[in-house]
Amino acid sequence: MGFTEALARAWRIARALLLSQYALMLEYRAEILLWALSGLMPLLMYAVWSGAPAGAAAGLSPAQFARYFLAALVVRQFTVVWVVYAFEEDNLLGRLSPLLLQPLPLIWRYVAAHLAEQATRLPFVALMVMGFVALVPAALPPADPVRLLLALLAMHLGFWVSFLVQHAITMLCFWSERASALERLFAIPSLFLSGLLAPLDVFPAGVRAAALHSPFAAMLYLPAQLASGGPIDLAAGFLNTFAWLALLIPLNIVLWRAGVRRYAAMGA
Amino acid sequence: MDRPLAAMRRIIRSLLRFWSASLAVQMEYQLNLLIELLAVLGNLAGSVLTLSLFYDHGQRLGGWSWEAALVVLGLYTLLDGISSTLLQPNLGELVKQVQNGTLDFVLLKPFDSQLWVSLRTWSPWGLPEIVMGAILAQVGVWRSGVRPDPQSLLMAMLMVSSGVLILYSLWFVLAATSIWFVKIWNATEVLRSLLGVGRYPLSAYPNSLRLLFTTLLPIAFLTTVPAEALLGRATPSWMLASAAVALLSLAGSRLIWQLALRHYTSASS
């Protein structure tokens, strides 16, 4: 098979997967709206930070907080990952076996589902952004197309970091029935160190340095800070993101291969 | 219908049976205890760290001292533990029963259906959170230099109970709407994230939100008001309001349940 044929085939598969998953997700748009609404935490944190004397003492104005938390809200919406729960359910209900027979690595089905879900979220997120900007006009990001494009790129890479981290945990489903419990543990540092509750700039220096070298900063802080126009070390930020991706991709391949070899269907 | 006292005894006896059975089931997963302990400690450390950011450079949050704010955070943790112990397992089950049509069997049982769906099971894994929350609140009260007398302690306990009842009503009403909307479980995630408001004292929020959190979504009565009571500075009017809101929301949950049941048509019909 030539390269162009392979590419055409990949495109056909991707298109079919994305379109079918999108149709599936549209069925559940009410549910997805509720998921979207459950990500309103950054707005509440904005409400607290904008009035907190500690924010002003750290040298951040209410407008800066508004821009940061609006960006954090958007980034969070498009980096949320739930592959471990979907996989665990498929595994427990015995849906995994027929899926494994398909001549397509399973991961792409879940990736397509996530991307389709993000597309379904898009209008809800747009409404939330418009609502927030109407209430707090200062939240509008500075019109800097380069920075915004970089922020979009960082956001999508952040999604991949989150996805691959959770997918690695998901692969432990092959060994244990409680992989989602492990995910619960991992979600804790991700909540507190990603910058969702406070920009990393207000953290004590030691914690901030650790967070900046963690995958959590790649998931939220880097794209949010980029979009909100705050000061950021671009090279170091993207380097951190790519370093984690370089680590996570081989790790996922190894775990997947070892896991599939162990797979013996539920109840067998 | 049997006499009230006998009925009550029967309910309590049944509940004890249910709970020992669910405990036996959960004991199959002992590794969970370790995971839950780690999760509770991690969450607590993260929450305290986040709270401490507001106290950098000697600043205060909403006029509350660091120790007093710890009481609020402790009560939040305690209530979150109660959610994991009772509300989430039971009301999650309710949503599933509506989806699968097995709610029919519950309605046929000679047992109050609201009590059944609310208290049928429990999960021991929320207990560490309850204990840690209570300890944190205790530490906050102690370090604030408050030594509550028995009477104010009793009042504080009443306020905490009101908070629990309000929390229950919020969860229950949401879960009960699954009778109309079926797939509603995600809505509890919205509720959980909104309840996160209770991590900080009410005065940390702007005025417009304060109004919202005392009336439409009475989160103030979950943590801030009980914390004020524990610190011995709650005013009688707040206490009365808290009790009134608790009773109202409990009555509201009953009303919604009856209304929902009237609309219940079982699965696939």
Chai-1 contact restraints between the chains, C-beta under 6 A:
chainA,res_idxA,chainB,res_idxB,connection_type,confidence,min_distance_angstrom,max_distance_angstrom,comment,restraint_id
A,E31,B,K183,contact,1.0,0.0,6.0,A-B,restraint_1
A,E31,B,N186,contact,1.0,0.0,6.0,A-B,restraint_2
A,L34,B,N186,contact,1.0,0.0,6.0,A-B,restraint_3
A,L34,B,A187,contact,1.0,0.0,6.0,A-B,restraint_4
A,L34,B,V190,contact,1.0,0.0,6.0,A-B,restraint_5
A,W35,B,N186,contact,1.0,0.0,6.0,A-B,restraint_6
A,L37,B,V190,contact,1.0,0.0,6.0,A-B,restraint_7
A,S38,B,E189,contact,1.0,0.0,6.0,A-B,restraint_8
A,S38,B,V190,contact,1.0,0.0,6.0,A-B,restraint_9
A,S38,B,S193,contact,1.0,0.0,6.0,A-B,restraint_10
A,M41,B,S193,contact,1.0,0.0,6.0,A-B,restraint_11
A,L44,B,V197,contact,1.0,0.0,6.0,A-B,restraint_12
A,A47,B,Y205,contact,1.0,0.0,6.0,A-B,restraint_13
A,A47,B,P206,contact,1.0,0.0,6.0,A-B,restraint_14
A,A47,B,L209,contact,1.0,0.0,6.0,A-B,restraint_15
A,V48,B,Y200,contact,1.0,0.0,6.0,A-B,restraint_16
A,V48,B,A204,contact,1.0,0.0,6.0,A-B,restraint_17
A,G51,B,P206,contact,1.0,0.0,6.0,A-B,restraint_18
A,A52,B,F54,contact,1.0,0.0,6.0,A-B,restraint_19
A,A52,B,L61,contact,1.0,0.0,6.0,A-B,restraint_20
A,P53,B,Q59,contact,1.0,0.0,6.0,A-B,restraint_21
A,A54,B,F54,contact,1.0,0.0,6.0,A-B,restraint_22
A,A54,B,D56,contact,1.0,0.0,6.0,A-B,restraint_23
A,A54,B,Q59,contact,1.0,0.0,6.0,A-B,restraint_24
A,A57,B,H57,contact,1.0,0.0,6.0,A-B,restraint_25
A,A57,B,Q59,contact,1.0,0.0,6.0,A-B,restraint_26
A,A181,B,I35,contact,1.0,0.0,6.0,A-B,restraint_27
A,R184,B,A39,contact,1.0,0.0,6.0,A-B,restraint_28
A,L185,B,L38,contact,1.0,0.0,6.0,A-B,restraint_29
A,L185,B,A39,contact,1.0,0.0,6.0,A-B,restraint_30
A,I188,B,G42,contact,1.0,0.0,6.0,A-B,restraint_31
A,I188,B,N43,contact,1.0,0.0,6.0,A-B,restraint_32
A,F192,B,G46,contact,1.0,0.0,6.0,A-B,restraint_33
A,L197,B,T50,contact,1.0,0.0,6.0,A-B,restraint_34
A,A198,B,L53,contact,1.0,0.0,6.0,A-B,restraint_35
A,V202,B,L53,contact,1.0,0.0,6.0,A-B,restraint_36
